[in-house]
């Protein structure tokens, strides 16, 4: 989580695309669409399974994070996902499953998601 | 883009692991290896379906997501035997809400709340136990 947060912090500085944990915080009593930025990223922990054990102790694990990118500008999908992938791969993550998140007519956002794994010794 | 794009994975596949290990034993027991494995997979599919539907029920609005969850009985491609539980998004575009539930929509307080992946992950022991029980019934020494 800390490493993903660090990657997204740097990414935010270089691209201006803000991020939030799990979901963009909104006021449920106000219309949603105006509260959301045109482009934003969310991330969360999907799972965190042990990978190796010795003497009854887990010696390594591999957290899996989902990174989601939302944009109102279609053409962003041609560039930003690749930039996100590059940032995470450069930080030592490996790429996992990818897919799209359906267009949301109520907010005007297109969506993309990819899982990233981070192998770590205990 | 250098990656696959445009897919919404909302299905889980159940397979039979270590097929070769069982082959000789099953055949020695006089049963058809393929049929035994298909039966084992088919016996486990309802476990996944029940869990997946229960997960979708947590956010039922129209019932489109729950109703779109379908089980496809075991099929065979060479030595690969598999059954599928999930939503075919081409067949059921009305169930798009399921994608938001599984992967999030970026803003809803209740999402993501995955129901597809956990249907397998959270029931792994029961799935394997069920498959093993069927194989044992078919005369396959499991251990």
Boltz contact constraints between the chains, C-beta under 6 A:
constraints:
  - contact:
      token1: [A, 23]
      token2: [B, 107]
      max_distance: 6.0
  - contact:
      token1: [A, 24]
      token2: [B, 106]
      max_distance: 6.0
  - contact:
      token1: [A, 24]
      token2: [B, 107]
      max_distance: 6.0
  - contact:
      token1: [A, 26]
      token2: [B, 107]
      max_distance: 6.0
  - contact:
      token1: [A, 32]
      token2: [B, 107]
      max_distance: 6.0
  - contact:
      token1: [A, 42]
      token2: [B, 106]
      max_distance: 6.0
  - contact:
      token1: [A, 68]
      token2: [B, 104]
      max_distance: 6.0
  - contact:
      token1: [A, 70]
      token2: [B, 106]
      max_distance: 6.0
  - contact:
      token1: [A, 98]
      token2: [B, 3]
      max_distance: 6.0
  - contact:
      token1: [A, 98]
      token2: [B, 4]
      max_distance: 6.0
  - contact:
      token1: [A, 99]
      token2: [B, 7]
      max_distance: 6.0
  - contact:
      token1: [A, 99]
      token2: [B, 8]
      max_distance: 6.0
  - contact:
      token1: [A, 99]
      token2: [B, 9]
      max_distance: 6.0
  - contact:
      token1: [A, 100]
      token2: [B, 5]
      max_distance: 6.0
  - contact:
      token1: [A, 100]
      token2: [B, 6]
      max_distance: 6.0
  - contact:
      token1: [A, 101]
      token2: [B, 103]
      max_distance: 6.0
  - contact:
      token1: [A, 102]
      token2: [B, 96]
      max_distance: 6.0
  - contact:
      token1: [A, 102]
      token2: [B, 99]
      max_distance: 6.0
  - contact:
      token1: [A, 113]
      token2: [B, 103]
      max_distance: 6.0
